[in-house]
C-alpha cells in the first residue's frame, strides 16, 4: 500500500472540508425549527464556536464584541472583527481537521 502523496491529499482536502462544514450546518439546522434543541447537549456542542468569542474577549483580545463587551444585562453580539476572527479561527481548524482526515485516508488510484 502506497502512502498518500501530498498532492493527492491536497486535492481531497477541499471536499472533506466542505463535508465537515456541511455536517456542522446540519447539526445547527434543528435549532431553526426547535429552539429547545439549542439547550440539548448537541445544541450546546454546536454553539461552542459561537460562544468561544466570549472566551477570547475574556482573555483580552480587543474589538471582538460590540461596545467592547459593555452591553448592560445582556450578552454583546460579536462585532464585524469578531465574526471575521471566528470564521478564520474555526475555518482554519476545520481545514486542519480535513487535512488530517485526508492524510489518514488511503490514496486514490
Residue, then its C-alpha position, 0 to 999 in steps of 0.5 A: x500500500x502506497x502512502x498518500x502523496x501530498x498532492x493527492x491529499x491536497x486535492x481531497x482536502x477541499x471536499x472533506x472540508x466542505x463535508x465537515x462544514x456541511x455536517x456542522x450546518x446540519x447539526x445547527x439546522x434543528x435549532x431553526x425549527x426547535x429552539x429547545x434543541x439549542x439547550x440539548x447537549x448537541x445544541x450546546x456542542x454546536x454553539x461552542x464556536x459561537x460562544x468561544x468569542x466570549x472566551x477570547x474577549x475574556x482573555x483580552x483580545x480587543x474589538x471582538x464584541x460590540x461596545x467592547x463587551x459593555x452591553x448592560x444585562x445582556x450578552x454583546x453580539x460579536x462585532x464585524x472583527x469578531x465574526x471575521x476572527x471566528x470564521x478564520x479561527x474555526x475555518x482554519x481548524x476545520x481545514x486542519x481537521x480535513x487535512x488530517x482526515x485526508x492524510x489518514x485516508x488511503x490514496x486514490x488510484 
